Amino acid sequence: MKQLRAVNLHSVYGEKTLLDQVSFLIETGDRVGIVGVNGTGKTTLLNAVSAIMPADAGTIETPNDYTIGYLQQEPSLDEDKKVLDAVFSGAQPVFQLIRDYQAALGAYSQNPTDDKLLARYTTLEQQMTQQDAWLAESEVKNILSQLHLPNLDLPISSLSGGQRKRVGLAQVLIQAPDLLLLDEPTNHLDFDSIAWLEKYLASYKGAVMTVTHDRYFLDKVTNRIFELSFGKLYEYHGNYEKYVTAKAERVASEAIAEHKSAQLYKKELAWMHAGAKARSTKQKARENAFADLAAQQGTRQVEEDVAVNLGQTRLGKKVINIQNASLAFDQLKILDNFSALVQGNERIGITGPNGSGKSTLLNVIAKQQQLDTGVVEIGETVKMAYYTQITEPIPDDKRVIAYLSEVAEEVIDRDGNHVSAAELLEQFLFPPFMHGTLIRQLSGGEKRRLYLLKLLIQQPNVLLLDEPTNDLDIGTLTVLEDYLQTFTGTVITVSHDRYFLDKVADKLWIFKGEGAVTSYNGRFSDYLTDYGVPTLVQKDTKPVSVVPTTTKAPAPKKKKLTWSEQKEWETIEDEMAALETKISEIEVDMTTQGDDFTKLGDLQKQLDETNEALENKMLRWEELSERIEGGA
């Protein structure tokens, strides 16, 4: 059993201690979930373990042959590589062999009469068999397919941020290291991909450490939880559910200890005030002990339970009325005669596969995207706040308290009390020592949390939330969920987070692509039970091969096909399947381009060229097939 031992890791960022003499042991088979408020050092810990950014002090001890794979929040990928090359970019010899084989296959396919290319292809094919590299190639293709990246020929430069994250995930999974480090692996994954990843990690032979906000995911894949809080690491055995119970017991126990310490302090204070006339040696020792006890009072740092109790403006009966809304980008349907009446206090969750148009609908409601036809009527009393996936620009040289005070120095809560900006920051998990912090010193997650608070203190009565769980930690999500429970306005949220949807939405709009939207009354878990994972509908115009890709074609007769034609026949069905997959990928990519008509035009050109290539391959297949049948 291989082990990784972290000893006294210590890291400081600005005035904040992120890791304070942190030590732990990771063994084969461990599944560790790392939780904590944004900015407490979760990514810092992964960086230290991976040696990408070592801790200021402390050591990581491993065997000499120990391997670590690290999926960062934003994977570093070579822009010039294709997907398959990026995935197989590791230093392992089998990866180099697969890269060489793929290059030889591509060159030979383009020039099947070139004897040198044929000889190289044949040699590499034999090496693939000798080294059992086919299994590795098959595994990566399966991983890419499960992550909805089946097209291996796309260049990295053409991929969206979410697609890059999935390529990065495939890259570390195929390397099968002794320790997998995963930073928010479920971001940008569809529900079926998350379910597949849960099963994959359950049977993974090595160890796993993951930072994630997805509480259902944590519950499924972890057997240990590391909680980072004020530089300290607290370890819990079991999954997320057991962690929640154990943490509550720990906090309660610490509160009891703090109370006993306070009571002892009061007694000692009374004794000191009494002023004994004769101070013996024992009494002097008692004075010193009192000084130590006094210094400890109020120093225990805990993450308090908080409740955001903001007031809001009155919301009338008329909220949002969408009538016959249609929208398409270059004939790609986003909305198709969609109508909906949104009323006060409704909780609507929008979900569905990536690229189906969910965020576009929020843009339409927020008047940031015009419809082709139809209308969106917004009630006169509506005061809307839109939490987008991209944070507004925040001046780095501004301090946290100043950024918030620009909106309001104080607000009135639901009980009529005046609440200052400083109190609101504490309620949103910014302790007092951070109020004067420059914004450039905040983590990305802390900036997102500050941005959300700025929206909420404007006291809206309609909230649009676009994938809020992608960047917010579990603590902040809990505060937000509790706030939404008592929020008397309307909430419309786009999310892939099953736990979050279950807590905040009682009505769903399920997007399936091509303008198809269905409504469901109930929790998302109930929808999954009733209907399963939502998937994209297929375009009616999508070309379909006349040959089932799962059917093995009969072996060619040598007397009717030349040797090179026989090799062409052996690969032509796979090439047709790859072209069909590429068409699907382009169509999905087109749904994510919004109003970038230049990009859409380029994609349409790619689509036309790929359709033409597929048609030519199909004609070639028919020609070879007839010759085989004629020679039977």
C-alpha positions as CSV (number, residue, x, y, z in Angstrom):
1,M,0.0,0.0,0.0
2,K,1.5,3.3,-1.1
3,Q,1.3,6.4,1.2
4,L,1.6,10.1,0.9
5,R,2.5,11.9,4.1
6,A,2.1,15.7,4.6
7,V,4.1,17.1,7.6
8,N,3.5,20.5,9.1
9,L,2.5,22.3,5.9
10,H,2.4,26.1,6.5
11,S,1.3,28.7,3.9
12,V,0.5,32.4,4.3
13,Y,-1.2,34.7,1.8
14,G,-1.1,38.3,2.7
15,E,-2.3,38.6,6.3
16,K,-4.1,35.3,6.1
17,T,-2.7,32.0,7.3
18,L,-4.1,29.4,5.0
19,L,-2.3,26.3,6.3
20,D,-1.1,26.3,9.9
21,Q,1.1,23.2,10.6
22,V,-1.2,20.9,8.7
23,S,-0.3,17.2,8.7
24,F,-2.1,14.1,7.3
25,L,-1.6,10.7,5.7
26,I,-3.2,9.5,2.4
27,E,-3.2,5.8,1.6
28,T,-4.3,3.7,-1.4
29,G,-8.1,3.5,-1.5
30,D,-8.7,6.8,0.4
31,R,-11.4,9.0,-1.0
32,V,-10.9,12.4,0.7
33,G,-13.3,15.3,0.2
34,I,-11.9,18.8,1.1
35,V,-14.4,21.4,2.3
36,G,-14.2,24.9,3.7
37,V,-15.3,28.4,3.0
38,N,-13.8,30.0,-0.2
39,G,-10.4,31.5,0.6
40,T,-9.6,29.0,3.4
41,G,-6.9,27.3,1.4
42,K,-8.5,24.3,-0.3
43,T,-6.8,24.9,-3.7
44,T,-3.6,25.9,-1.8
45,L,-3.6,22.5,-0.2
46,L,-3.9,20.7,-3.6
47,N,-1.2,22.9,-5.1
48,A,1.1,22.0,-2.2
49,V,0.4,18.3,-2.5
50,S,1.0,18.3,-6.3
51,A,4.2,20.5,-5.8
52,I,2.9,23.0,-8.4
53,M,3.1,25.6,-5.7
54,P,4.8,24.1,-2.6
55,A,3.9,25.3,0.9
56,D,6.0,27.9,2.5
57,A,7.2,25.3,5.0
58,G,6.6,21.6,5.7
59,T,7.2,18.5,3.6
60,I,5.4,16.0,1.3
61,E,6.8,12.5,1.7
62,T,6.1,9.8,-1.0
63,P,7.8,6.7,-2.4
64,N,10.1,7.4,-5.4
65,D,7.7,5.8,-7.9
66,Y,4.6,7.7,-6.5
67,T,2.6,9.4,-9.2
68,I,0.1,12.3,-8.8
69,G,-2.4,13.6,-11.3
70,Y,-3.9,17.0,-10.8
71,L,-7.1,18.4,-12.4
72,Q,-7.0,22.2,-11.8
73,Q,-10.0,24.5,-11.9
74,E,-8.6,25.8,-15.2
75,P,-6.5,23.0,-16.8
76,S,-3.3,24.1,-18.6
77,L,-3.6,22.6,-22.1
78,D,-1.6,23.2,-25.3
79,E,-3.7,25.3,-27.6
80,D,-2.2,23.8,-30.7
81,K,-2.9,20.2,-29.8
82,K,-5.9,18.2,-30.8
83,V,-8.1,16.6,-28.0
84,L,-6.6,13.1,-28.3
85,D,-3.0,14.5,-28.3
86,A,-3.8,16.6,-25.2
87,V,-5.2,13.7,-23.4
88,F,-2.2,11.5,-24.2
89,S,0.3,14.2,-23.4
90,G,1.7,12.3,-20.5
91,A,5.3,11.0,-20.4
92,Q,4.3,7.3,-20.2
93,P,5.8,5.3,-23.1
94,V,2.4,3.8,-24.0
95,F,1.1,7.4,-24.5
96,Q,3.9,8.1,-27.0
97,L,3.1,4.9,-28.9
98,I,-0.6,5.8,-29.1
99,R,0.3,9.3,-30.4
100,D,2.6,7.8,-33.0
101,Y,0.0,5.3,-34.1
102,Q,-2.7,7.9,-34.5
103,A,-0.4,10.1,-36.6
104,A,0.6,7.1,-38.8
105,L,-3.1,6.1,-39.2
106,G,-4.0,9.6,-40.2
107,A,-1.2,9.9,-42.7
108,Y,-1.9,6.5,-44.2
109,S,-5.6,7.2,-44.5
110,Q,-4.8,10.3,-46.6
111,N,-2.4,8.4,-48.8
112,P,-3.3,4.7,-48.9
113,T,-1.0,3.9,-51.8
114,D,2.2,5.2,-50.2
115,D,4.3,2.1,-49.3
116,K,6.4,4.0,-46.7
117,L,3.3,5.2,-44.8
118,L,1.9,1.7,-45.0
119,A,5.0,0.2,-43.6
120,R,5.1,2.6,-40.7
121,Y,1.4,2.1,-40.0
122,T,1.9,-1.7,-40.0
123,T,4.9,-1.6,-37.7
124,L,3.1,0.7,-35.1
125,E,0.0,-1.5,-35.3
126,Q,2.0,-4.5,-34.3
127,Q,3.6,-2.6,-31.5
128,M,0.2,-1.5,-30.2
129,T,-0.8,-5.2,-30.1
130,Q,2.5,-6.3,-28.4
131,Q,2.3,-3.6,-25.7
132,D,-1.5,-4.0,-25.2
133,A,-2.0,-0.3,-26.0
134,W,-5.4,-0.9,-27.6
135,L,-6.8,-1.1,-24.1
136,A,-5.5,2.3,-23.1
137,E,-6.8,3.9,-26.3
138,S,-10.2,2.2,-25.8
139,E,-10.3,3.4,-22.2
140,V,-9.6,7.1,-23.1
141,K,-12.2,7.0,-25.9
142,N,-14.7,5.6,-23.4
143,I,-13.8,8.4,-20.9
144,L,-14.1,11.1,-23.5
145,S,-17.5,9.7,-24.7
146,Q,-18.8,9.7,-21.1
147,L,-17.7,13.3,-20.7
148,H,-19.4,14.2,-24.0
149,L,-16.1,14.9,-25.8
150,P,-16.1,12.1,-28.4
151,N,-14.5,14.1,-31.2
152,L,-10.8,13.5,-30.8
153,D,-9.8,15.7,-33.8
154,L,-11.0,19.1,-32.5
155,P,-8.1,21.5,-31.6
156,I,-8.0,22.7,-28.0
157,S,-8.1,26.3,-29.2
158,S,-11.7,25.7,-30.4
159,L,-13.1,24.4,-27.1
160,S,-15.2,26.2,-24.6
161,G,-14.0,26.5,-21.0
162,G,-16.3,23.7,-19.9
163,Q,-15.0,21.4,-22.7
164,R,-11.4,22.2,-21.7
165,K,-12.3,21.2,-18.1
166,R,-13.6,17.8,-19.4
167,V,-10.4,17.3,-21.5
168,G,-8.3,18.0,-18.4
169,L,-10.4,15.5,-16.4
170,A,-9.9,12.8,-19.1
171,Q,-6.2,13.6,-19.1
172,V,-5.7,12.8,-15.4
173,L,-8.1,9.9,-15.3
174,I,-6.3,8.0,-18.2
175,Q,-3.0,8.5,-16.5
176,A,-4.3,6.4,-13.6
177,P,-1.9,7.9,-11.0
178,D,-1.5,6.8,-7.4
179,L,-3.2,9.9,-6.2
180,L,-5.9,11.9,-8.1
181,L,-6.2,15.5,-7.1
182,L,-9.5,16.9,-8.5
183,D,-10.4,20.6,-8.0
184,E,-14.2,21.1,-8.7
185,P,-14.4,18.1,-11.1
186,T,-18.3,18.3,-11.5
187,N,-18.2,21.9,-12.8
188,H,-19.5,21.9,-16.4
189,L,-20.5,18.3,-16.3
190,D,-24.0,17.1,-17.3
191,F,-25.9,14.8,-14.9
192,D,-25.1,11.6,-16.7
193,S,-21.4,12.5,-16.7
194,I,-21.4,13.2,-13.0
195,A,-23.2,9.8,-12.4
196,W,-20.5,8.0,-14.5
197,L,-17.7,9.8,-12.6
198,E,-19.1,8.8,-9.3
199,K,-19.1,5.1,-10.4
200,Y,-15.6,5.5,-11.9
201,L,-14.1,6.9,-8.7
202,A,-15.8,4.2,-6.6
203,S,-13.8,1.5,-8.4
204,Y,-10.6,3.6,-8.8
205,K,-7.5,1.6,-7.5
206,G,-5.5,4.6,-6.3
207,A,-6.4,7.4,-3.8
208,V,-8.5,10.5,-4.5
209,M,-8.6,14.0,-3.0
210,T,-11.3,16.3,-4.3
211,V,-12.5,19.8,-3.7
212,T,-16.1,20.2,-4.6
213,H,-19.3,22.0,-3.8
214,D,-21.5,19.1,-4.9
215,R,-22.8,17.6,-1.7
216,Y,-24.4,14.6,-3.4
217,F,-21.1,13.9,-5.1
218,L,-19.2,14.1,-1.8
219,D,-21.8,11.8,-0.2
220,K,-21.3,9.2,-3.0
221,V,-17.5,9.2,-3.4
222,T,-15.8,10.1,-0.1
223,N,-14.8,8.0,2.9
224,R,-12.9,10.9,4.7
225,I,-13.5,14.6,4.9
226,F,-10.9,17.3,5.5
227,E,-12.3,20.6,6.7
228,L,-10.1,23.6,6.5
229,S,-11.0,26.4,8.9
230,F,-8.7,29.3,9.9
231,G,-5.6,27.5,8.9
232,K,-6.4,24.3,10.8
233,L,-7.4,20.9,9.3
234,Y,-10.1,18.9,10.9
235,E,-10.5,15.3,9.8
236,Y,-13.7,13.3,9.8
237,H,-14.2,9.7,8.8
238,G,-17.1,8.8,6.6
239,N,-19.0,10.6,3.8
240,Y,-20.5,14.1,3.7
241,E,-23.6,13.2,5.7
242,K,-21.5,11.8,8.5
243,Y,-19.3,14.9,8.4
244,V,-22.2,17.2,8.9
245,T,-23.2,15.2,12.0
246,A,-19.7,15.0,13.4
247,K,-18.9,18.7,12.8
248,A,-22.1,19.7,14.7
249,E,-20.9,17.6,17.6
250,R,-17.4,19.1,17.5
251,V,-18.7,22.7,17.4
252,A,-21.0,21.9,20.3
253,S,-18.2,20.4,22.3
254,E,-15.9,23.3,21.6
255,A,-18.7,25.7,22.7
256,I,-19.1,23.8,26.0
257,A,-15.3,23.9,26.6
258,E,-15.3,27.7,25.8
259,H,-18.2,28.2,28.3
260,K,-16.3,26.3,31.0
261,S,-13.2,28.3,30.3
262,A,-15.3,31.5,30.6
263,Q,-16.7,30.4,33.9
264,L,-13.3,29.6,35.3
265,Y,-12.1,32.9,34.1
266,K,-14.8,34.7,36.0
267,K,-13.9,32.9,39.2
268,E,-10.3,33.7,38.8
269,L,-11.1,37.3,38.0
270,A,-13.0,37.5,41.3
271,W,-10.1,36.1,43.2
272,M,-7.7,38.6,41.6
273,H,-9.9,41.4,42.5
274,A,-10.2,40.3,46.1
275,G,-6.5,41.1,46.4
276,A,-5.0,38.6,48.8
277,K,-2.8,40.3,51.4
278,A,-0.1,37.7,51.4
279,R,1.1,36.3,48.1
280,S,2.7,32.9,48.5
281,T,4.6,31.1,45.8
282,K,1.5,29.0,45.0
283,Q,-0.5,32.2,44.7
284,K,2.0,33.7,42.3
285,A,1.7,30.6,40.1
286,R,-2.0,31.1,40.2
287,E,-1.6,34.7,39.0
288,N,0.5,33.5,36.1
289,A,-2.1,30.9,35.2
290,F,-4.8,33.6,35.3
291,A,-2.8,35.7,32.9
292,D,-2.7,32.7,30.5
293,L,-6.4,32.1,30.9
294,A,-7.2,35.7,30.3
295,A,-5.2,35.7,27.0
296,Q,-7.2,32.8,25.7
297,Q,-10.6,34.4,26.2
298,G,-12.4,35.1,22.9
299,T,-9.6,33.7,20.7
300,R,-11.4,30.6,19.6
301,Q,-12.1,31.0,15.8
302,V,-15.3,29.3,14.6
303,E,-17.5,29.6,11.6
304,E,-20.7,30.8,13.2
305,D,-24.2,29.8,12.0
306,V,-25.5,32.9,10.3
307,A,-28.8,34.0,8.8
308,V,-29.1,36.7,6.1
309,N,-32.3,38.6,7.0
310,L,-32.5,41.3,4.3
311,G,-35.7,43.0,3.5
312,Q,-37.0,43.5,0.0
313,T,-39.3,45.7,-2.0
314,R,-42.9,44.8,-2.5
315,L,-43.7,42.5,-5.5
316,G,-47.0,42.9,-7.3
317,K,-49.1,40.1,-8.9
318,K,-47.6,40.7,-12.3
319,V,-44.0,39.4,-12.4
320,I,-42.9,37.8,-15.7
321,N,-45.0,36.9,-18.7
322,I,-43.3,35.1,-21.6
323,Q,-45.5,34.7,-24.7
324,N,-44.6,32.7,-27.8
325,A,-40.9,33.3,-27.5
326,S,-38.8,32.0,-30.3
327,L,-35.1,32.5,-30.8
328,A,-32.5,30.9,-33.1
329,F,-28.9,31.5,-34.0
330,D,-28.2,30.7,-37.6
331,Q,-31.2,28.3,-37.7
332,L,-30.2,26.6,-34.5
333,K,-33.3,26.7,-32.3
334,I,-32.9,28.0,-28.7
335,L,-36.6,28.7,-28.0
336,D,-39.5,27.5,-30.1
337,N,-42.8,29.2,-29.3
338,F,-42.1,29.1,-25.6
339,S,-44.7,30.6,-23.2
340,A,-44.7,30.8,-19.4
341,L,-46.3,32.9,-16.7
342,V,-44.0,33.4,-13.7
343,Q,-45.8,34.6,-10.5
344,G,-44.7,35.9,-7.1
345,N,-42.8,33.6,-4.7
346,E,-42.2,31.0,-7.3
347,R,-39.1,28.9,-7.2
348,I,-38.1,27.7,-10.7
349,G,-35.1,25.6,-11.5
350,I,-33.8,25.5,-15.1
351,T,-31.7,22.5,-16.0
352,G,-30.8,20.2,-18.8
353,P,-27.7,19.3,-20.9
354,N,-25.0,21.8,-21.7
355,G,-25.7,23.8,-24.9
356,S,-29.5,23.6,-24.7
357,G,-30.1,27.3,-24.1
358,K,-30.6,27.7,-20.4
359,S,-28.5,30.7,-19.8
360,T,-29.8,32.3,-23.0
361,L,-33.3,32.3,-21.5
362,L,-32.1,34.2,-18.4
363,N,-30.5,36.7,-20.8
364,V,-33.8,37.1,-22.5
365,I,-35.6,37.7,-19.2
366,A,-32.9,40.2,-18.1
367,K,-33.3,42.1,-21.5
368,Q,-29.8,41.3,-22.5
369,Q,-30.9,39.2,-25.5
370,Q,-33.6,40.0,-27.9
371,L,-36.1,37.5,-29.2
372,D,-36.7,36.7,-32.9
373,T,-40.4,36.6,-32.2
374,G,-42.6,36.8,-29.1
375,V,-42.6,39.1,-26.0
376,V,-41.4,39.1,-22.4
377,E,-43.4,41.4,-20.1
378,I,-41.9,42.4,-16.8
379,G,-44.2,43.7,-14.0
380,E,-43.9,47.3,-12.9
381,T,-43.0,46.4,-9.3
382,V,-40.2,44.0,-10.3
383,K,-36.8,44.8,-9.0
384,M,-34.4,42.3,-10.6
385,A,-30.9,41.1,-9.7
386,Y,-29.0,38.9,-12.1
387,Y,-26.2,36.7,-10.8
388,T,-24.3,35.9,-14.0
389,Q,-21.6,33.3,-14.6
390,I,-19.1,36.1,-15.2
391,T,-18.4,38.5,-12.3
392,E,-18.5,42.2,-13.1
393,P,-15.1,43.9,-13.1
394,I,-14.1,44.7,-9.5
395,P,-11.3,47.2,-8.8
396,D,-8.4,45.3,-7.3
397,D,-7.2,48.3,-5.3
398,K,-10.6,48.7,-3.5
399,R,-11.1,47.4,-0.1
400,V,-13.9,44.8,0.7
401,I,-15.9,47.2,2.9
402,A,-15.7,50.1,0.5
403,Y,-16.9,47.9,-2.5
404,L,-20.0,47.0,-0.5
405,S,-20.6,50.4,1.0
406,E,-20.8,51.9,-2.5
407,V,-24.2,50.2,-2.8
408,A,-25.4,50.8,0.7
409,E,-23.7,51.6,4.0
410,E,-26.7,50.0,5.8
411,V,-30.0,48.3,4.9
412,I,-33.3,47.5,6.7
413,D,-33.9,43.9,7.4
414,R,-37.3,42.2,7.4
415,D,-37.8,43.0,11.1
416,G,-37.2,46.7,10.5
417,N,-33.7,46.8,12.0
418,H,-30.8,48.7,10.6
419,V,-28.0,46.4,9.4
420,S,-24.6,47.9,8.6
421,A,-22.4,46.8,5.6
422,A,-19.9,45.3,8.1
423,E,-22.6,43.2,9.7
424,L,-23.7,42.0,6.3
425,L,-20.1,41.0,5.5
426,E,-20.0,38.9,8.6
427,Q,-23.3,37.2,7.8
428,F,-21.8,36.3,4.4
429,L,-18.8,34.7,6.0
430,F,-16.3,37.6,5.8
431,P,-14.9,37.9,9.3
432,P,-14.0,41.4,10.6
433,F,-10.3,41.1,9.9
434,M,-11.1,40.8,6.2
435,H,-13.2,43.9,5.9
436,G,-10.2,46.1,5.1
437,T,-8.6,43.6,2.8
438,L,-7.8,44.7,-0.7
439,I,-9.9,42.9,-3.3
440,R,-6.9,41.7,-5.2
441,Q,-6.0,39.5,-2.2
442,L,-9.3,37.6,-2.3
443,S,-9.6,34.2,-3.9
444,G,-11.8,33.8,-7.0
445,G,-14.5,32.2,-4.8
446,E,-14.4,35.0,-2.3
447,K,-14.8,37.6,-5.1
448,R,-17.9,35.6,-6.3
449,R,-19.3,35.6,-2.8
450,L,-18.8,39.4,-2.5
451,Y,-20.4,40.0,-5.9
452,L,-23.5,37.9,-4.8
453,L,-23.8,39.9,-1.6
454,K,-23.6,43.2,-3.5
455,L,-26.6,42.0,-5.6
456,L,-28.6,40.9,-2.5
457,I,-28.2,44.1,-0.5
458,Q,-29.9,46.0,-3.4
459,Q,-32.9,44.2,-2.0
460,P,-34.4,42.8,-5.2
461,N,-37.7,40.9,-5.3
462,V,-36.8,38.8,-8.4
463,L,-33.5,36.8,-8.5
464,L,-32.0,35.3,-11.6
465,L,-29.1,32.9,-10.7
466,D,-26.9,31.4,-13.4
467,E,-25.0,28.4,-12.1
468,P,-24.3,29.9,-8.7
469,T,-22.8,26.6,-7.4
470,N,-19.9,26.6,-9.9
471,D,-17.9,29.1,-7.8
472,L,-19.5,29.2,-4.3
473,D,-18.3,27.0,-1.5
474,I,-20.7,24.8,0.6
475,G,-20.8,27.3,3.5
476,T,-21.9,30.2,1.2
477,L,-24.4,27.9,-0.6
478,T,-25.9,27.0,2.7
479,V,-26.3,30.7,3.6
480,L,-27.8,31.4,0.2
481,E,-30.2,28.4,0.4
482,D,-31.4,29.5,3.9
483,Y,-31.9,33.0,2.6
484,L,-34.0,31.8,-0.4
485,Q,-36.1,29.7,2.0
486,T,-37.5,33.0,3.5
487,F,-37.2,35.1,0.4
488,T,-40.7,36.3,-0.5
489,G,-39.9,37.2,-4.0
490,T,-39.4,35.0,-7.2
491,V,-36.3,33.0,-7.9
492,I,-35.3,31.5,-11.3
493,T,-32.0,29.6,-11.2
494,V,-30.0,27.7,-13.8
495,S,-28.0,24.8,-12.2
496,H,-26.6,21.4,-12.6
497,D,-26.2,20.9,-8.9
498,R,-28.8,18.3,-7.8
499,Y,-28.6,19.1,-4.1
500,F,-29.0,22.9,-4.7
501,L,-32.0,22.3,-7.1
502,D,-33.7,20.0,-4.6
503,K,-33.4,22.7,-1.9
504,V,-34.4,25.8,-3.8
505,A,-36.7,24.8,-6.6
506,D,-40.2,23.2,-6.6
507,K,-40.8,23.7,-10.3
508,L,-38.5,22.8,-13.2
509,W,-38.1,23.9,-16.8
510,I,-36.2,21.1,-18.5
511,F,-34.3,22.2,-21.6
512,K,-33.5,19.5,-24.1
513,G,-32.2,21.5,-27.1
514,E,-33.7,22.4,-30.4
515,G,-36.2,24.7,-28.6
516,A,-37.7,21.8,-26.6
517,V,-38.6,22.8,-23.0
518,T,-40.8,20.7,-20.7
519,S,-42.2,21.8,-17.3
520,Y,-42.3,19.6,-14.1
521,N,-43.8,20.4,-10.7
522,G,-41.6,18.9,-8.0
523,R,-38.1,18.4,-6.9
524,F,-35.3,17.5,-9.4
525,S,-34.6,14.1,-7.6
526,D,-38.2,13.2,-8.2
527,Y,-37.9,14.1,-11.9
528,L,-34.8,11.9,-12.2
529,T,-36.8,9.0,-10.6
530,D,-39.7,9.6,-13.0
531,Y,-38.0,10.3,-16.3
532,G,-34.2,9.8,-15.9
533,V,-31.4,12.1,-16.9
534,P,-32.5,14.8,-19.4
535,T,-30.7,14.5,-22.8
536,L,-30.5,16.6,-25.9
537,V,-33.0,15.9,-28.6
538,Q,-31.6,15.1,-32.0
539,K,-31.9,17.5,-35.0
540,D,-34.3,16.2,-37.6
541,T,-31.7,17.1,-40.2
542,K,-28.8,15.2,-38.7
543,P,-27.3,12.9,-41.2
544,V,-27.6,9.2,-40.3
545,S,-25.3,6.5,-41.6
546,V,-27.0,3.8,-43.6
547,V,-24.7,1.3,-41.8
548,P,-25.2,0.7,-38.1
549,T,-21.9,1.5,-36.4
550,T,-22.3,-1.4,-34.0
551,T,-22.4,-3.9,-36.9
552,K,-19.1,-5.5,-37.9
553,A,-18.8,-5.6,-41.7
554,P,-17.8,-8.9,-43.3
555,A,-14.1,-9.5,-43.9
556,P,-13.0,-8.3,-47.3
557,K,-12.1,-10.8,-50.0
558,K,-8.5,-10.3,-51.1
559,K,-9.2,-11.2,-54.7
560,K,-11.6,-8.3,-55.1
561,L,-9.8,-5.7,-53.0
562,T,-6.2,-4.6,-53.1
563,W,-4.2,-4.8,-49.9
564,S,-4.6,-1.0,-49.3
565,E,-8.3,-1.1,-50.1
566,Q,-8.7,-3.9,-47.5
567,K,-7.0,-1.7,-44.9
568,E,-9.3,1.1,-45.9
569,W,-12.3,-1.1,-45.5
570,E,-11.2,-2.1,-42.0
571,T,-11.3,1.5,-40.7
572,I,-14.0,3.2,-42.8
573,E,-16.9,2.5,-40.4
574,D,-14.9,4.0,-37.5
575,E,-14.1,7.0,-39.7
576,M,-17.8,7.4,-40.5
577,A,-18.8,7.1,-36.9
578,A,-16.2,9.8,-36.0
579,L,-17.6,12.1,-38.6
580,E,-21.1,11.7,-37.2
581,T,-19.8,12.4,-33.7
582,K,-18.0,15.5,-35.0
583,I,-21.3,16.7,-36.5
584,S,-23.1,16.3,-33.2
585,E,-20.3,18.2,-31.4
586,I,-20.4,21.1,-33.8
587,E,-24.2,21.4,-33.4
588,V,-23.9,21.4,-29.7
589,D,-21.0,24.0,-29.8
590,M,-23.2,26.2,-32.0
591,T,-25.8,26.4,-29.2
592,T,-23.1,28.0,-26.8
593,Q,-22.1,30.9,-29.1
594,G,-24.9,33.3,-28.2
595,D,-24.8,36.2,-30.6
596,D,-21.2,35.6,-31.8
597,F,-22.3,35.4,-35.5
598,T,-18.7,35.2,-36.7
599,K,-18.1,32.1,-34.7
600,L,-21.4,30.7,-35.7
601,G,-20.5,31.2,-39.3
602,D,-17.2,29.4,-38.9
603,L,-19.1,26.5,-37.2
604,Q,-21.6,26.4,-40.0
605,K,-18.8,26.1,-42.5
606,Q,-17.3,23.3,-40.5
607,L,-20.7,21.6,-40.3
608,D,-21.1,21.7,-44.1
609,E,-17.6,20.4,-44.7
610,T,-18.1,17.5,-42.3
611,N,-21.4,16.6,-43.8
612,E,-19.8,16.5,-47.2
613,A,-17.0,14.4,-45.9
614,L,-19.4,12.0,-44.3
615,E,-21.4,11.7,-47.6
616,N,-18.2,10.9,-49.5
617,K,-17.3,8.2,-47.0
618,M,-20.7,6.7,-47.2
619,L,-20.4,6.5,-51.0
620,R,-17.0,4.9,-50.7
621,W,-18.3,2.4,-48.2
622,E,-21.1,1.4,-50.7
623,E,-18.5,1.0,-53.5
624,L,-16.3,-1.2,-51.4
625,S,-19.2,-3.1,-50.1
626,E,-20.5,-4.0,-53.6
627,R,-17.1,-5.2,-54.6
628,I,-17.0,-7.5,-51.5
629,E,-20.4,-8.9,-52.2
630,G,-19.6,-9.4,-55.8
631,G,-16.6,-11.5,-54.8
632,A,-18.4,-13.6,-52.2
